Amino acid sequence: QVQLVESGGGLVQAGGSLRLSCAASGRLLTSPVGWFRQAPGTEREFVAGISWSGDMDFYGDPVKGRATISRDNAKNTVYLQMNSQKPEDTAVYYCAVTSTYRSRKSRDYTHWGQGTQVTVSS
């Protein structure tokens, strides 16, 4: 059973950058991984996904061009680099694993972490 723990969130000014981490424990992270976010009163929204090998990544429209997902399988960790941040990026960010190719749907993901809060001030 894999456990995921997100970290790296915090308060950042608009235009700034953050790097979020998703560290896995319990077993090797050999699955595709996705990042999602959820702001109060909204549904969980797809942010980015990466294949198990790291050779394929894809992004949600709101972050395309501003986010980069990557993974270091030697460290059992997936990262999300967020640049040019906007106030509308404020949310709790979650990572999870999936067995569904290039899925953007939260229902296809399991083993959710507890999330890390990102707050972007204007």
N, C-alpha and C positions, 0 to 999 in steps of 0.2 A: 504494500500500500504506500503510495507516494503522498507526502505532505508538502504543500507549497506555502512559502512565507514571502510576502511582498515587503519591500522596504524602499526607502529613498524619497518618499513623499515629503511635502513640507509647503512652506509659503514662498512664493516666488512672484516677482513683479512681472507685469505684462512685458513680453519681449524676451524674457529670460528663458533659462533652460533647466531641465532636471533629468536625471537618469534614475529610472526605477529598476529595481532588481526583483527577480522571482527565484528564490532559492529552493531547491527540492531536497528532500531528505526521505529516507525510508527505502528508496530504491533508485536506480539510475533513471534519469529523465530521458527516455527514449521515444517519447511521443511528440507529435506536434503540440505547440503551446500557443495560446491566445491571450491577449490582454483585452480587457473590457473596462468600462467605466460606468459609474452610476451617480448621477446627481440627485439631490432630494426631489422626490415627486416625479421622477422619470424612470423609464425602463433602462435596464442594463444595455449599454451600447458597445458594439464591437469597435476596437481601436486598431489592433494589429495581430497578425498571426505569423507563425514561422514553422517550417517543416522540421522534422526531427534532426535532419542533417544540417539545417541552417542554410541550405542552398536556394530556398524559396521563401519569400516573404510577401505579405499583402496587407493592405491598410484600409481602414474605413475612410470615407470621403472627408469627414471633418478634420482629419489629421494628416491627410496625404500631403507629402512634401515637407512636413514639419516633424515627422516622427520616423525613427529607425528602430526596428526590432532586431535583436541579435542574440546569439546564444554561445555559451562556452560549455560544451559538454564535459570537459575535463573538470570544471567547477560545478557541474550540475545546476547551472544558473542561466536564466534568460533575462535579457535586459530590454528596456524601452527608453530610448533617448528621445526626449521631447524638447524641441526648440521653438523659438518665436511664440512662446505661450500666450494664450488669450484668456481673458476672464471666463469665457465659456468652456474652457478646459477644466474648470474647477469641478472636482468629483472625487469619489473614492475609486481607486484603480485596483482591479483584481486580475490575477492570472489563473489559468486553468488549463487542463490538458484535454485533448480530444483524439479520437480515432477516425474522425470524418475529414476527408481531404478538403482543405481550403474552406472550412465552415466559418461563417460569420454569425451563426446562431448560438445564443447562449445555451440553449437546451441540448446542444451537441457536446457540451463541455462538462467535465466533472473535476472533482478534487480541488474545488475552489479554495484559494487562500482567504485570509481574513480581510485583506484589502489594505491599501495605504492611501491616506488623504492627500490630495493635491489641491492647493488653494492658490489661485492666480489673482493678484490684486491689480486693479487698473490704475 
